[in-house]
């Protein structure tokens, strides 16, 4: 997805999955990403580039990212590739008595005591972030997400895609929330990662905005209303202009004009690549339906204010699929005409049924999506498994099961 050779709408997709490295016995975080990358490169490097799935570092040294090296026409082709690399990394980590853990946040990590930042190449970027924001909090060093990158070619396609993504962001936590447990206890949010994410840059509010991006639909407007404001606001804290780049943008979806793509950042990572790719595929097909006008005039999507969408989003961050949406205009976007309110989970059930015909999903994704829609988000399934027992043995049992799900490539289901 480069500016030299942009793909058209929905011609491909890129996905990035972040995982924690933890001790094989205690499940405490272990800062070993540099050692994993050294094991495959022969030297410390921030990336491991190869065909299929690439590996890279993140700000926190206990987090490693797996990502598609090139835009994938079909995400289904990457299920086995991601899963194979999970196995390969776990094999490397055995030598360090460690393994990978899924989920959007570690359940008992103390970020102020345990955070270790990436110390090698490009460390100046992380050091600058740390100097400005103090990256020891949960919102910086204890959050793992799935990023979905979708291409566009030119302003017209960008505007259509950006409008559809903005409209869909408020209900994404109802599919992908996986962070109900942080600091060793049940939080008031099923998507606690997004709750801390939205405040991690509060020192410079223009970096995150309202998480829902502003209603801008051309590159020139995006630059003037979002990028230039961010660069201006951070300049007093970043005199060396280390952070003056498009990735400084911390909204829930960010325009990457350098690669002609929009990157969706709201998704908590799930229990295995199959689940993440199934969620991503449902999102892509829902966006196709919105752009094509399956339920409503796509031009109307551009009229939604960021604050109106953010109001729905943060209720979904708190309650995930249980959030009752009573905004009739919002429900009409998806062809729900009945009065009253429905839950975000029921709205996804409606969307899932509506798009199966005109926008069919690969069969392999149907079972994981049915589990999410019928049994709830991974966050809700974790809460039910714990059954109000927040003791360390109970947390260990559930999160050990999640590690097993990741290693085996299977869903975490009610037992």
C-alpha positions in Angstrom: 0.0 0.0 0.0 2.5 2.6 -1.1 1.8 6.0 -2.6 3.6 4.9 -5.8 1.2 2.1 -6.5 -2.0 2.5 -4.5 -4.6 -0.3 -4.4 -8.2 0.5 -5.0 -10.9 0.1 -2.3 -11.0 -3.4 -0.9 -8.4 -4.7 -3.3 -6.4 -6.0 -0.4 -5.9 -5.6 3.4 -3.0 -5.5 5.8 -3.2 -6.8 9.4 -0.9 -6.4 12.4 -1.2 -8.6 15.5 0.6 -7.8 18.7 1.3 -10.4 21.4 2.8 -10.4 24.9 5.9 -12.4 25.8 5.4 -14.0 29.3 7.2 -16.4 31.6 6.2 -20.0 30.7 5.5 -20.7 34.4 4.4 -17.5 36.1 2.9 -15.7 33.1 4.6 -12.5 34.2 5.8 -10.3 31.3 9.3 -11.0 30.0 11.1 -8.3 27.9 12.5 -10.6 25.2 11.4 -9.2 21.9 14.9 -8.1 21.0 16.2 -11.6 21.7 13.6 -13.2 19.5 14.5 -10.9 16.6 18.2 -11.5 17.2 17.6 -15.2 17.0 16.2 -15.0 13.5 18.3 -12.1 12.2 21.6 -12.9 13.8 21.8 -9.4 15.3 19.5 -6.9 17.1 17.1 -5.5 14.6 13.6 -4.0 14.8 12.2 -6.2 12.0 12.4 -9.7 10.6 11.4 -9.3 6.9 10.4 -12.4 5.0 7.7 -13.5 2.6 4.2 -13.8 4.1 4.3 -12.7 7.7 6.9 -10.3 9.0 7.9 -9.7 12.7 8.7 -6.4 14.4 9.3 -4.7 17.7 7.0 -2.4 19.6 7.6 0.3 22.2 7.5 -2.2 25.1 10.2 -4.8 25.0 7.7 -7.6 26.0 5.5 -7.0 22.9 6.1 -8.5 19.5 4.1 -7.7 16.3 3.3 -10.1 13.5 2.1 -8.5 10.3 1.4 -9.1 6.6 4.4 -8.1 4.6 2.2 -7.0 1.6 -1.5 -6.3 1.3 -3.4 -9.6 1.2 -6.2 -10.0 -1.4 -7.7 -12.6 0.9 -7.1 -12.7 4.6 -8.1 -16.3 4.8 -4.8 -17.2 3.1 -2.9 -15.8 6.1 -4.5 -17.9 8.9 -1.9 -20.7 8.6 0.9 -18.2 8.0 0.2 -16.3 11.2 -0.3 -19.5 13.1 2.9 -21.1 11.9 4.9 -18.0 13.0 3.2 -18.1 16.4 4.6 -21.6 16.7 8.0 -20.6 15.5 8.2 -17.7 18.0 7.1 -20.0 20.8 9.8 -22.5 19.8 12.4 -19.7 20.1 11.0 -18.6 23.5 11.2 -22.1 24.9 14.9 -21.4 25.2 14.1 -18.5 27.5 11.4 -20.3 29.4 8.8 -18.0 27.9 5.9 -18.1 25.5 3.3 -15.8 23.8 0.1 -14.6 25.4 -2.8 -13.2 23.5 -5.3 -10.6 24.6 -5.3 -6.8 24.6 -3.7 -6.3 28.0 -1.7 -8.3 30.6 -4.0 -9.1 33.5 -1.6 -8.2 36.4 1.4 -6.4 34.9 2.6 -3.4 36.9 3.7 -1.1 34.1 5.4 1.4 36.4 7.6 -1.4 37.7 7.9 -3.8 34.8 8.0 -1.7 31.7 11.2 -1.9 29.6 11.3 0.1 26.4 12.9 -1.0 23.1 16.6 -0.1 23.5 18.0 -0.6 20.0 17.5 1.0 16.6 14.9 3.8 16.5 15.1 4.0 20.2 15.2 7.8 19.9 11.5 7.7 18.8 10.5 5.7 21.9 12.7 7.8 24.2 11.0 11.0 22.9 7.6 9.5 23.5 8.7 8.5 27.0 10.1 11.9 27.8 6.8 13.6 26.8 4.2 11.2 28.0 6.0 8.8 30.5 5.3 5.5 28.8 5.1 3.4 31.9 1.3 3.6 32.2 -1.1 0.9 30.9 -2.1 3.2 28.0 1.4 2.9 26.6 3.1 -0.3 27.7 0.3 -2.7 28.5 -1.9 -2.8 25.4 -1.9 -5.1 22.4 -4.0 -4.4 19.4 -4.9 -5.7 16.0 -4.4 -3.0 13.3 -6.4 -3.4 10.1 -5.1 -1.4 7.1 -7.4 -0.8 4.1 -6.3 0.8 0.8 -7.6 3.7 -1.2 -6.6 5.3 -4.5 -7.1 9.1 -4.5 -9.3 11.5 -2.7 -12.6 10.2 -3.8 -11.9 6.7 -2.5 -10.4 8.1 0.6 -13.5 10.1 1.4 -15.8 7.2 0.9 -13.7 4.8 3.0 -13.1 7.3 5.8 -16.8 8.1 6.1 -17.7 4.4 6.4 -14.9 3.6 8.9 -15.9 6.6 11.1 -19.5 5.2 11.1 -18.4 1.7 12.1 -15.8 2.5 14.8 -18.4 3.0 17.6 -19.4 -0.7 17.6 -16.0 -2.4 17.0 -15.5 -3.0 20.7 -18.7 -5.1 20.6 -16.8 -7.5 18.4 -13.2 -7.2 19.7 -13.1 -6.2 23.4 -10.7 -8.5 25.2 -9.5 -6.5 28.2 -11.7 -6.8 31.2 -8.9 -7.7 33.7 -6.1 -5.2 34.4 -4.1 -4.7 37.7 -5.3 -8.1 38.8 -9.0 -7.3 39.0 -12.1 -6.8 37.0 -12.3 -3.3 35.5 -15.5 -1.3 34.9 -14.8 -1.6 31.2 -14.8 -4.7 29.0 -12.5 -2.8 26.7 -10.1 -1.3 29.2 -7.4 -1.0 26.6 -9.4 1.5 24.7 -10.3 3.4 27.9 -6.7 4.0 28.7 -5.7 4.4 25.1 -8.0 7.4 24.7 -6.2 9.3 27.6 -2.6 8.3 27.0 -1.9 11.4 25.0 -4.0 13.8 27.1 -1.0 16.1 27.6 -1.4 17.0 23.9 -5.2 16.4 23.2 -4.9 16.9 19.4 -3.0 13.6 19.0 -6.0 11.5 19.8 -8.9 14.0 19.4 -12.1 12.3 20.3 -10.7 8.9 19.0 -13.4 9.1 16.3 -11.6 11.1 13.5 -12.9 14.5 12.5 -15.3 14.6 9.4 -12.6 15.3 6.8 -12.7 13.5 3.5 -9.8 14.9 1.4 -6.1 14.7 1.9 -5.8 18.5 1.9 -8.4 18.9 4.6 -6.9 16.1 6.6 -3.5 17.7 6.5 -4.8 21.1 7.6 -7.3 20.0 10.2 -5.4 17.1 11.8 -1.8 16.7 10.8 -0.7 20.4 11.0 -2.5 20.9 14.3 -0.8 17.9 15.8 2.7 18.9 14.5 2.1 22.5 15.8 0.9 21.3 19.3 3.8 18.8 19.8 6.6 21.1 18.6 7.3 22.6 22.0 7.8 19.1 23.4 9.7 17.8 20.4 12.1 20.5 19.2 14.1 17.9 17.3 11.0 17.0 15.3 11.6 13.3 16.0 7.8 12.6 16.0 6.7 14.8 13.1 5.2 12.0 11.1 1.8 10.6 10.1 2.1 7.8 12.7 2.0 10.4 15.5 -1.8 10.4 14.9 -3.4 8.4 17.7 -7.1 8.4 16.6 -9.0 5.2 16.4 -8.5 5.2 12.7 -5.6 7.1 11.1 -4.9 8.1 7.5 -1.6 6.8 6.2 -1.2 8.8 3.0 2.4 7.6 2.8 1.0 4.1 2.1 -2.4 5.1 0.7 -4.3 3.3 3.5 -6.4 3.9 6.5 -5.4 2.0 9.6 -8.1 1.0 12.1 -6.6 0.9 15.6 -9.6 0.2 17.9 -9.4 -3.6 17.9 -8.1 -5.5 20.9 -6.1 -8.5 19.8 -8.1 -11.8 20.1 -7.1 -15.3 21.3 -5.7 -16.6 18.0 -5.1 -15.4 14.5 -8.2 -17.2 13.3 -10.3 -15.0 15.5 -8.5 -11.8 14.5 -8.8 -12.5 10.8 -12.4 -13.5 11.1 -13.2 -10.2 12.9 -11.2 -8.3 10.3 -13.1 -10.0 7.4 -16.5 -9.1 8.9 -15.4 -5.5 9.3 -14.2 -5.4 5.7 -17.4 -6.8 4.4 -19.5 -4.5 6.5 -17.5 -1.5 5.2 -18.1 -2.7 1.7 -21.8 -2.7 2.4 -21.7 0.8 3.8 -19.7 2.1 0.9 -22.0 0.5 -1.6 -25.1 1.8 0.2 -26.6 -1.5 1.1 -28.7 0.1 3.9 -28.5 3.8 3.5 -27.1 6.6 1.3 -23.3 6.5 1.8 -23.1 10.2 1.2 -25.1 10.8 4.5 -22.2 9.2 6.5 -20.1 12.3 6.0 -22.5 14.3 8.0 -21.9 12.5 11.3 -20.1 14.6 13.9 -17.2 13.1 15.8 -18.7 13.8 19.2 -22.0 12.0 18.3 -20.1 8.9 17.2 -17.7 9.1 20.2 -20.7 9.0 22.6 -21.7 5.6 21.2 -18.1 4.4 21.1 -17.3 5.0 24.7 -20.4 3.4 25.9 -19.4 0.4 23.8 -15.9 0.6 25.3 -17.5 0.2 28.7 -20.1 -2.5 27.9 -19.0 -4.0 24.6 -21.8 -6.1 23.1 -24.1 -5.2 26.0 -24.2 -1.5 25.2 -27.8 -0.6 24.4 -27.9 1.8 21.4 -30.9 4.1 21.3 -29.8 6.5 18.7 -32.3 5.8 15.9 -30.3 7.7 13.3 -27.2 5.6 14.0 -29.2 2.3 13.8 -30.7 3.5 10.5 -27.1 3.5 9.0 -27.3 -0.3 9.2 -30.9 -0.7 8.1 -32.4 -1.1 11.6 -35.7 0.8 11.3 -37.5 -0.4 14.4 -38.0 2.0 17.3 -36.5 1.6 20.7 -33.0 0.4 21.4 -30.9 -2.7 20.6 -27.6 -3.9 22.0 -24.4 -3.5 20.0 -24.2 -7.3 20.0 -27.6 -7.7 18.5 -26.7 -5.0 15.9 -23.7 -7.2 14.9 -26.0 -10.2 14.7 -28.2 -8.2 12.3 -25.2 -7.1 10.2 -23.8 -10.6 10.1 -27.1 -12.0 8.7 -27.6 -9.1 6.3 -24.2 -9.3 4.6 -23.9 -13.1 4.3 -25.7 -13.1 1.0 -24.3 -10.1 -0.9 -20.9 -10.1 0.8 -20.2 -13.8 1.7 -17.4 -14.6 4.2 -15.1 -17.6 3.8 -16.7 -20.6 5.5 -13.7 -21.0 7.9 -14.6 -17.6 9.5 -18.3 -18.4 10.1 -17.8 -20.5 13.3 -15.5 -18.0 15.1 -17.9 -15.2 14.2 -20.9 -17.2 15.5 -19.0 -17.8 18.7 -18.4 -14.1 19.2 -21.9 -13.1 18.3 -23.6 -15.8 20.3 -21.3 -16.2 23.3 -20.1 -12.6 23.4 -16.7 -10.9 23.1 -13.6 -12.5 24.4 -13.8 -10.1 27.3 -17.2 -11.4 28.3 -16.0 -15.0 27.9 -13.0 -14.3 30.2 -15.3 -12.7 32.8 -17.6 -15.7 32.8 -14.7 -18.2 33.1 -13.4 -16.3 36.1 -16.8 -16.3 37.8 -15.9 -13.4 40.1 -12.7 -15.2 41.3 -9.9 -12.7 40.9 -7.3 -14.7 42.8 -4.0 -15.3 41.1 -4.6 -19.0 40.7 -7.9 -18.3 38.9 -6.3 -15.7 36.7 -3.4 -18.0 35.9 -5.8 -20.8 34.9 -7.8 -18.6 32.5 -4.8 -16.9 30.9 -2.9 -20.2 30.7 -5.9 -21.4 28.7 -5.7 -18.3 26.5 -2.0 -19.0 25.8 -3.0 -22.6 24.8 -5.6 -21.1 22.4 -3.0 -19.0 20.8 -0.5 -21.9 20.5 -3.2 -24.2 19.1 -5.0 -21.7 16.9 -8.4 -22.4 18.5 -11.2 -20.2 20.0 -11.7 -19.6 23.7 -15.2 -20.9 24.4 -17.5 -21.3 27.3 -17.0 -24.6 29.0 
